[in-house]
Amino acid sequence: MDYTKKILYQSNYWYNDGLRKAQIRDMSGAITSLRRSLQYNTGNIAARNLLGLVYYGRGEVAEGLVEWIISKNLKPRDNIAGYFINQVQASASELEVVNQAVKRYNQCLAYCEQNGEDLAIIQLKKVVTAHPTFLKAYQLLALLYLHTEQYAMARQILRTARKLDTTNEMTLRYMHELTNLRGKKVKEEKPRKEAAVEYNLGNETIIQPKHSAAKALASKFTVMNIVVGALIGAAVIWFLIVPAVDQTKNAKVNQQMVEYSERINALEAQVSAQTRTLDEYRKNDKDSANNAQSAAGTADSYENLLTAYNQWTSQSYTDDVMADALLNVNKDSLGEGGKTLYDQMSSDIFPGACETLYSGGTASLDVANYDTAIASLGKVVKMDENYDNGGALLNLGLAYMRNGDNDNAIKYLKRVGELFPDTENATAAQNALNTISQGGNPEGDANAQNAGASGSDNADTGQGDAGTADTTGTDNGGAAPSEDGTGYTDTGGNDTGNMDGTEGQ
């Protein structure tokens, strides 16, 4: 099975999963599955139409219309999305009601920010009455009821919201919060009133608790009798009943220990089997995710290859523009035919692109535009690491060094020495590495690297630029110009440059 069929298979699989969830009113799960289906195949008309219906079923009419309009543009003829759009547009009054409901919902959000919960509740009641499938309005109304401690109303609204979307995360979270709040609510008990007597003393009315000496004495005897009876009963229990009870209890405990041991062994066996099953499920899920990621990467590589091919055949683009598209292709993810086409295009495009980008990169390096130099020379190295006998690697390393990125500078400068030992480029790279290891100034090293280049303009006449400095460098003629800062020479001339860049005649 090729990658295209695998991608289509994955798209259809998630569409069927979304359809099953939509049939049981699991709208949130259906939206997740259908979006994943469209990620694999944006042209899956059935998935897009169903996604629009799910949005419409949750009261999100605008989102549903967007999906249907996209579907209609992808397939203008024989598309049920046209019927859905016409049905919505045919009922202008209903569409206006939905529009007003959304506006009121937005106004309620503003009321909530201004601590106007009462106004928001009044408006939301009108919204859910006018637009009975507006899930977000039910959720906001339930949240306001929870905030104002109207728990009965909140439970009723949340039940209605759950009927619209059985597994919506926000609805389930509010229901869990409602359960916790109702569990913590404790009714306060009313204090008992003590009996009291009133009597008048002169012009004053005195109120005090009832008091009876007989009742107080009777209560004392009652308490004493209870205490004596409790002591006698405790003695009887301690000497007669406790030993028999302890013996019976010990026997029961032993029997329970045996039963518990057997149950624990059985449960451990079940846990072990379930753990193995869970590990298998996780392994399968991980493999599916890796396959999906690999399929997405392959699709991107083929899209980039197709873009580069169209540019190549149109003959309207420069080599560096076509190279940008071709560099985004992962050759390893292509099939045999794709690799053959990639090799054919790269052999035709990369040489010219390298020449253009290398020229622009070295020019940017000379004027201290290091970010542009890094971008251009980095592309050259990706296309041809050996370009200009290591000149591209050397200049890229110097650009990173002068830009303050010593880690990348060391990486590319060492690579020059590995690929081109015993060459001028390797020597220049080693000098730059020494400067980095010694904590030298990148700009000063840039002058040192360009020491042989200060008199290159007059090399054709046999004359060079000379200057006075503590350390001078001489570049003998006969070698090709080098753009890495080590010197420019032509046949028949000797160039002498100083380390501080001072030119003389």
C-alpha positions as CSV (number, residue, x, y, z in Angstrom):
1,M,0.0,0.0,0.0
2,D,1.5,3.4,-1.0
3,Y,1.5,6.5,1.2
4,T,-1.5,8.0,-0.6
5,K,-3.7,5.1,0.2
6,K,-2.5,5.0,3.8
7,I,-3.4,8.7,4.2
8,L,-6.8,8.2,2.7
9,Y,-7.4,5.1,4.9
10,Q,-6.5,7.1,8.0
11,S,-8.8,9.9,6.9
12,N,-11.7,7.5,6.4
13,Y,-11.0,5.7,9.7
14,W,-11.3,9.0,11.7
15,Y,-14.4,10.0,9.7
16,N,-16.1,6.7,10.7
17,D,-15.1,7.2,14.3
18,G,-16.5,10.7,14.2
19,L,-19.8,9.4,12.7
20,R,-20.1,6.8,15.5
21,K,-19.6,9.5,18.2
22,A,-22.0,11.9,16.6
23,Q,-24.7,9.2,16.6
24,I,-24.5,9.0,20.4
25,R,-24.4,12.8,20.8
26,D,-20.7,12.8,21.7
27,M,-20.3,16.0,19.9
28,S,-16.9,17.0,21.3
29,G,-15.4,13.6,20.5
30,A,-16.9,13.8,17.0
31,I,-15.3,17.2,16.4
32,T,-11.9,15.9,17.4
33,S,-12.1,12.8,15.2
34,L,-13.5,14.7,12.2
35,R,-10.8,17.4,12.4
36,R,-8.2,14.7,12.5
37,S,-9.8,13.1,9.4
38,L,-9.5,16.5,7.6
39,Q,-5.8,16.8,8.7
40,Y,-5.1,13.6,6.7
41,N,-7.3,14.6,3.7
42,T,-8.6,18.1,3.4
43,G,-10.7,17.0,0.5
44,N,-12.8,14.5,2.5
45,I,-16.2,16.0,1.7
46,A,-18.2,13.6,3.8
47,A,-16.1,14.5,6.9
48,R,-16.4,18.2,6.3
49,N,-20.1,18.1,5.8
50,L,-20.6,16.0,9.0
51,L,-18.3,18.4,10.9
52,G,-20.6,21.2,9.9
53,L,-23.7,19.3,11.1
54,V,-22.0,18.6,14.5
55,Y,-21.3,22.3,14.9
56,Y,-24.9,23.2,13.9
57,G,-26.1,20.6,16.4
58,R,-24.3,22.4,19.2
59,G,-25.8,25.7,18.2
60,E,-22.6,27.0,16.5
61,V,-24.3,27.9,13.3
62,A,-21.5,30.2,12.0
63,E,-18.9,27.4,12.3
64,G,-21.2,25.0,10.6
65,L,-21.7,27.3,7.6
66,V,-18.0,27.8,7.3
67,E,-17.4,24.1,6.9
68,W,-20.3,23.7,4.4
69,I,-19.1,26.7,2.3
70,I,-15.6,25.2,2.1
71,S,-17.1,21.8,1.1
72,K,-19.2,23.6,-1.6
73,N,-16.1,25.2,-3.0
74,L,-14.2,22.0,-3.1
75,K,-17.0,20.1,-4.8
76,P,-19.5,22.5,-6.4
77,R,-21.8,19.8,-7.9
78,D,-23.6,16.9,-6.3
79,N,-22.7,18.1,-2.8
80,I,-25.3,17.9,0.1
81,A,-23.6,21.0,1.6
82,G,-25.5,23.1,-0.9
83,Y,-28.7,21.8,0.5
84,F,-27.7,22.6,4.1
85,I,-26.6,26.2,3.1
86,N,-29.9,26.8,1.3
87,Q,-31.9,25.5,4.3
88,V,-30.2,27.9,6.6
89,Q,-30.5,30.9,4.2
90,A,-34.1,30.1,3.4
91,S,-35.2,30.8,7.0
92,A,-34.0,34.4,7.3
93,S,-36.0,35.0,10.5
94,E,-34.4,31.9,12.2
95,L,-31.0,33.1,11.2
96,E,-31.7,36.5,12.6
97,V,-32.8,34.9,15.9
98,V,-29.5,33.0,16.1
99,N,-27.6,36.1,15.3
100,Q,-29.3,38.0,18.1
101,A,-28.7,35.1,20.5
102,V,-25.0,35.2,19.8
103,K,-24.9,39.0,20.3
104,R,-26.7,38.6,23.7
105,Y,-24.3,35.9,24.7
106,N,-21.4,38.2,24.0
107,Q,-23.1,41.0,26.0
108,C,-23.4,38.5,28.9
109,L,-19.7,37.9,28.8
110,A,-19.2,41.7,29.2
111,Y,-21.7,41.7,32.2
112,C,-19.7,38.9,33.8
113,E,-16.5,40.9,33.6
114,Q,-18.3,43.9,35.2
115,N,-19.7,41.7,38.1
116,G,-23.2,41.9,36.7
117,E,-24.3,38.3,37.2
118,D,-28.0,39.1,37.7
119,L,-28.2,40.9,34.3
120,A,-26.2,38.1,32.6
121,I,-28.6,35.4,34.0
122,I,-31.6,37.3,32.7
123,Q,-30.1,37.7,29.2
124,L,-28.9,34.1,29.1
125,K,-32.4,32.8,29.9
126,K,-33.6,34.7,26.8
127,V,-30.8,33.3,24.8
128,V,-31.5,29.6,25.6
129,T,-35.2,30.2,25.0
130,A,-34.6,31.7,21.6
131,H,-31.8,29.3,20.6
132,P,-32.4,26.0,22.5
133,T,-29.3,24.2,21.1
134,F,-26.7,26.9,22.0
135,L,-24.4,24.8,24.2
136,K,-22.0,27.6,25.3
137,A,-25.0,29.7,26.6
138,Y,-26.1,26.7,28.8
139,Q,-22.6,26.3,30.1
140,L,-22.2,30.0,31.0
141,L,-25.7,30.1,32.6
142,A,-24.8,27.0,34.7
143,L,-21.5,28.7,35.8
144,L,-23.4,31.8,36.9
145,Y,-25.9,29.7,38.9
146,L,-22.9,28.0,40.6
147,H,-21.4,31.3,41.4
148,T,-24.6,32.6,42.9
149,E,-25.2,29.3,44.8
150,Q,-28.4,28.4,43.0
151,Y,-27.4,24.8,42.8
152,A,-30.8,23.3,41.9
153,M,-31.0,25.6,38.8
154,A,-27.4,24.8,37.9
155,R,-28.1,21.1,38.0
156,Q,-31.1,21.5,35.7
157,I,-29.2,23.5,33.2
158,L,-26.2,21.1,33.2
159,R,-28.5,18.2,32.5
160,T,-29.9,20.0,29.4
161,A,-26.3,20.8,28.3
162,R,-25.2,17.2,28.7
163,K,-28.1,16.1,26.4
164,L,-26.7,18.3,23.7
165,D,-23.1,17.0,24.1
166,T,-22.7,14.0,26.4
167,T,-18.9,14.2,26.8
168,N,-18.2,17.9,26.7
169,E,-15.3,18.5,29.0
170,M,-16.6,21.8,30.3
171,T,-20.0,20.4,31.1
172,L,-18.6,17.4,33.0
173,R,-16.2,19.7,34.9
174,Y,-19.2,21.9,36.1
175,M,-21.2,18.9,37.1
176,H,-18.2,17.6,39.2
177,E,-17.9,21.0,40.8
178,L,-21.6,21.1,41.6
179,T,-21.4,17.7,43.3
180,N,-18.5,18.9,45.5
181,L,-20.3,22.1,46.5
182,R,-23.5,20.3,47.4
183,G,-21.6,17.8,49.5
184,K,-20.0,20.6,51.6
185,K,-23.2,22.4,52.3
186,V,-24.4,21.7,55.9
187,K,-27.7,22.9,57.3
188,E,-27.4,24.9,60.5
189,E,-29.4,23.6,63.4
190,K,-31.6,25.9,65.4
191,P,-30.7,26.3,69.1
192,R,-33.1,24.9,71.6
193,K,-35.0,27.3,73.8
194,E,-34.5,26.8,77.5
195,A,-37.6,26.7,79.6
196,A,-37.9,29.8,81.7
197,V,-40.3,31.4,84.3
198,E,-41.3,35.0,84.5
199,Y,-42.4,36.9,87.7
200,N,-42.8,40.5,88.6
201,L,-40.8,42.2,91.4
202,G,-42.3,45.6,91.9
203,N,-42.3,47.4,88.6
204,E,-39.7,45.0,87.1
205,T,-40.2,41.7,85.3
206,I,-37.6,39.0,86.0
207,I,-37.0,36.1,83.7
208,Q,-34.9,33.0,84.8
209,P,-34.7,29.3,84.0
210,K,-37.0,26.9,85.7
211,H,-35.5,25.2,88.7
212,S,-36.8,22.3,90.7
213,A,-34.9,20.7,93.6
214,A,-36.9,17.5,93.3
215,K,-36.1,17.1,89.7
216,A,-32.4,17.8,90.3
217,L,-32.2,15.2,93.1
218,A,-34.1,12.6,91.0
219,S,-31.7,13.2,88.1
220,K,-28.7,12.6,90.5
221,F,-30.1,9.3,91.7
222,T,-30.9,8.3,88.1
223,V,-27.3,9.0,87.0
224,M,-26.0,7.0,90.0
225,N,-28.2,4.1,89.2
226,I,-27.0,4.1,85.6
227,V,-23.4,4.2,86.7
228,V,-23.8,1.3,89.1
229,G,-25.6,-0.8,86.5
230,A,-23.0,0.0,84.0
231,L,-20.2,-1.2,86.3
232,I,-22.1,-4.5,87.1
233,G,-22.7,-5.1,83.4
234,A,-19.1,-4.4,82.6
235,A,-17.9,-6.9,85.2
236,V,-20.3,-9.6,83.8
237,I,-19.1,-9.0,80.3
238,W,-15.4,-9.0,81.3
239,F,-15.5,-12.3,83.1
240,L,-18.1,-14.3,81.2
241,I,-18.7,-13.0,77.7
242,V,-15.3,-11.5,76.6
243,P,-13.3,-14.8,76.5
244,A,-15.9,-16.5,74.3
245,V,-16.2,-13.5,72.0
246,D,-12.4,-13.2,71.7
247,Q,-12.2,-16.9,70.7
248,T,-14.9,-16.5,68.1
249,K,-13.4,-13.3,66.8
250,N,-9.9,-14.9,66.5
251,A,-11.4,-17.8,64.5
252,K,-13.2,-15.4,62.2
253,V,-10.1,-13.3,61.7
254,N,-8.1,-16.3,60.8
255,Q,-10.7,-17.4,58.3
256,Q,-10.8,-13.9,56.8
257,M,-7.1,-13.8,56.5
258,V,-7.2,-17.0,54.4
259,E,-9.9,-15.6,52.2
260,Y,-8.1,-12.3,51.8
261,S,-4.9,-14.0,50.8
262,E,-6.7,-16.0,48.1
263,R,-8.4,-12.8,46.8
264,I,-5.1,-10.9,46.8
265,N,-3.4,-13.7,44.8
266,A,-6.3,-13.6,42.3
267,L,-6.3,-9.8,42.0
268,E,-2.5,-9.8,41.5
269,A,-2.9,-12.3,38.6
270,Q,-5.6,-10.1,37.1
271,V,-3.5,-6.9,37.5
272,S,-0.6,-8.7,35.8
273,A,-2.7,-9.7,32.8
274,Q,-4.3,-6.2,32.5
275,T,-0.8,-4.6,32.7
276,R,0.4,-6.7,29.8
277,T,-2.7,-5.9,27.8
278,L,-2.3,-2.1,28.6
279,D,1.3,-2.3,27.5
280,E,0.2,-3.8,24.2
281,Y,-2.4,-1.1,23.7
282,R,0.2,1.6,24.4
283,K,2.6,0.0,22.0
284,N,0.0,-0.1,19.3
285,D,-1.0,3.5,19.9
286,K,2.6,4.6,19.8
287,D,3.1,2.8,16.5
288,S,0.0,4.3,15.0
289,A,1.1,7.8,16.1
290,N,4.6,7.2,14.5
291,N,3.0,6.0,11.3
292,A,0.7,9.0,11.1
293,Q,3.6,11.4,11.7
294,S,5.7,9.6,9.1
295,A,2.8,9.8,6.6
296,A,2.4,13.5,7.2
297,G,6.1,14.1,6.7
298,T,6.0,12.1,3.5
299,A,3.0,14.1,2.2
300,D,4.8,17.4,2.9
301,S,7.9,16.1,1.1
302,Y,5.9,15.2,-2.0
303,E,4.1,18.6,-1.9
304,N,7.5,20.4,-1.8
305,L,8.8,18.1,-4.5
306,L,5.8,18.9,-6.7
307,T,6.2,22.7,-6.0
308,A,9.9,22.5,-7.0
309,Y,9.0,20.4,-10.1
310,N,6.4,23.0,-11.3
311,Q,8.9,25.8,-10.8
312,W,11.5,23.8,-12.7
313,T,9.3,23.0,-15.7
314,S,7.9,26.5,-15.9
315,Q,11.4,27.9,-16.4
316,S,10.2,31.1,-14.8
317,Y,12.2,30.9,-11.5
318,T,15.8,31.4,-10.6
319,D,17.9,28.5,-9.3
320,D,18.1,29.9,-5.8
321,V,14.3,30.1,-5.6
322,M,13.8,26.6,-6.8
323,A,16.5,25.4,-4.4
324,D,14.6,26.7,-1.5
325,A,11.6,24.5,-2.3
326,L,13.9,21.5,-3.1
327,L,15.7,21.8,0.2
328,N,12.5,21.3,2.1
329,V,12.1,17.8,0.6
330,N,13.1,14.9,2.8
331,K,14.7,12.5,0.2
332,D,14.6,9.5,2.5
333,S,10.8,9.6,2.6
334,L,10.4,9.5,-1.2
335,G,9.9,6.4,-3.3
336,E,12.2,5.2,-6.0
337,G,10.5,7.5,-8.6
338,G,10.6,10.5,-6.3
339,K,14.3,10.0,-5.5
340,T,15.1,9.7,-9.2
341,L,13.3,13.0,-9.9
342,Y,14.9,14.6,-6.9
343,D,18.4,13.7,-8.1
344,Q,17.7,14.9,-11.6
345,M,16.3,18.3,-10.4
346,S,19.1,18.8,-7.8
347,S,21.9,18.1,-10.3
348,D,20.4,20.8,-12.6
349,I,19.4,23.4,-9.9
350,F,21.9,23.1,-7.1
351,P,25.1,24.2,-9.0
352,G,23.6,27.5,-10.2
353,A,21.9,28.1,-6.8
354,C,25.2,27.4,-5.0
355,E,27.0,29.9,-7.2
356,T,24.4,32.6,-6.6
357,L,24.0,32.0,-2.8
358,Y,27.7,31.7,-2.3
359,S,28.4,35.0,-4.0
360,G,25.7,36.8,-2.0
361,G,26.7,35.1,1.3
362,T,30.4,36.1,1.0
363,A,29.3,39.6,0.0
364,S,27.1,39.9,3.1
365,L,30.0,38.5,5.2
366,D,32.3,41.3,3.9
367,V,29.8,44.0,4.9
368,A,29.2,42.4,8.4
369,N,25.6,41.4,7.5
370,Y,26.2,38.1,9.3
371,D,22.5,36.9,9.6
372,T,22.1,37.1,5.8
373,A,25.5,35.5,5.3
374,I,24.6,32.6,7.6
375,A,21.3,32.0,5.8
376,S,22.8,32.0,2.3
377,L,26.0,30.0,3.1
378,G,24.0,27.5,5.2
379,K,21.9,26.7,2.1
380,V,25.1,26.3,0.1
381,V,26.5,23.8,2.6
382,K,23.2,21.8,2.6
383,M,23.4,21.6,-1.2
384,D,27.1,20.9,-1.5
385,E,29.3,20.6,1.6
386,N,32.5,20.5,-0.5
387,Y,31.7,23.7,-2.5
388,D,34.7,25.8,-3.4
389,N,37.1,23.2,-1.8
390,G,35.7,24.0,1.7
391,G,35.3,27.7,1.1
392,A,31.6,27.5,1.9
393,L,32.2,25.7,5.2
394,L,35.0,28.1,6.1
395,N,32.9,31.3,5.4
396,L,29.9,29.9,7.2
397,G,32.1,29.2,10.3
398,L,33.5,32.7,10.1
399,A,30.0,34.2,9.9
400,Y,28.9,32.3,13.0
401,M,32.1,33.3,14.8
402,R,31.7,37.0,14.0
403,N,28.0,36.8,14.9
404,G,28.9,35.5,18.4
405,D,27.7,31.8,17.9
406,N,30.9,30.0,18.8
407,D,29.3,26.5,19.0
408,N,28.2,26.5,15.4
409,A,31.4,28.2,14.3
410,I,33.5,25.5,15.9
411,K,31.3,22.8,14.2
412,Y,31.9,24.1,10.7
413,L,35.5,25.2,11.1
414,K,36.4,21.7,12.3
415,R,34.6,20.2,9.4
416,V,36.9,22.2,7.0
417,G,39.9,20.5,8.6
418,E,38.3,17.1,8.4
419,L,37.4,17.3,4.7
420,F,40.3,19.4,3.3
421,P,43.4,18.9,5.4
422,D,46.7,20.6,4.5
423,T,45.0,23.3,2.5
424,E,44.9,27.1,2.9
425,N,41.2,26.9,3.9
426,A,42.1,24.4,6.6
427,T,44.9,26.7,7.9
428,A,42.5,29.7,8.0
429,A,39.9,27.5,9.8
430,Q,42.5,26.4,12.4
431,N,43.5,30.0,13.0
432,A,39.9,31.0,13.7
433,L,39.6,28.0,16.0
434,N,42.7,29.1,17.9
435,T,41.2,32.6,18.3
436,I,38.0,31.1,19.7
437,S,39.8,28.9,22.1
438,Q,41.9,31.9,23.3
439,G,38.8,34.0,23.8
440,G,39.9,36.5,21.1
441,N,37.8,39.2,19.6
442,P,35.8,37.9,16.6
443,E,36.1,41.3,14.8
444,G,39.9,41.4,15.3
445,D,40.1,37.8,14.0
446,A,38.1,39.0,11.0
447,N,40.8,41.5,10.2
448,A,43.4,38.9,10.6
449,Q,41.6,36.5,8.3
450,N,41.4,39.2,5.7
451,A,45.1,40.2,6.0
452,G,46.1,39.0,2.6
453,A,43.1,40.5,0.9
454,S,43.8,44.2,1.3
455,G,45.9,44.6,-1.9
456,S,44.0,42.3,-4.2
457,D,42.6,45.1,-6.4
458,N,45.9,45.8,-8.1
459,A,47.1,42.2,-8.4
460,D,46.7,42.1,-12.2
461,T,49.4,44.8,-12.7
462,G,51.9,43.1,-10.4
463,Q,51.5,45.7,-7.7
464,G,50.1,45.1,-4.2
465,D,48.9,47.1,-1.3
466,A,51.4,47.4,1.5
467,G,51.0,48.8,5.0
468,T,52.8,49.0,8.2
469,A,51.8,46.8,11.2
470,D,53.4,44.5,13.7
471,T,52.5,41.4,11.7
472,T,52.2,41.2,7.9
473,G,51.0,38.5,5.6
474,T,52.1,37.9,2.0
475,D,50.0,36.1,-0.6
476,N,51.9,35.0,-3.7
477,G,50.2,35.2,-7.0
478,G,49.0,32.3,-9.1
479,A,46.2,31.1,-6.8
480,A,42.4,31.6,-7.3
481,P,40.6,34.3,-5.3
482,S,39.4,33.1,-1.9
483,E,36.3,34.7,-0.3
484,D,36.9,33.4,3.2
485,G,39.1,36.4,4.2
486,T,42.5,34.7,3.7
487,G,43.5,36.9,0.7
488,Y,42.8,37.7,-3.0
489,T,45.6,37.1,-5.6
490,D,45.9,36.9,-9.3
491,T,48.8,35.6,-11.5
492,G,51.7,37.9,-11.8
493,G,51.3,39.9,-8.5
494,N,52.3,39.6,-4.9
495,D,49.8,41.0,-2.3
496,T,51.1,42.2,1.0
497,G,48.6,43.1,3.8
498,N,48.9,44.2,7.3
499,M,46.9,42.9,10.3
500,D,45.2,46.2,11.1
501,G,44.0,46.7,7.6
502,T,46.0,49.9,6.9
503,E,46.6,50.3,3.1
504,G,49.6,51.9,1.4
505,Q,50.8,52.4,-2.1
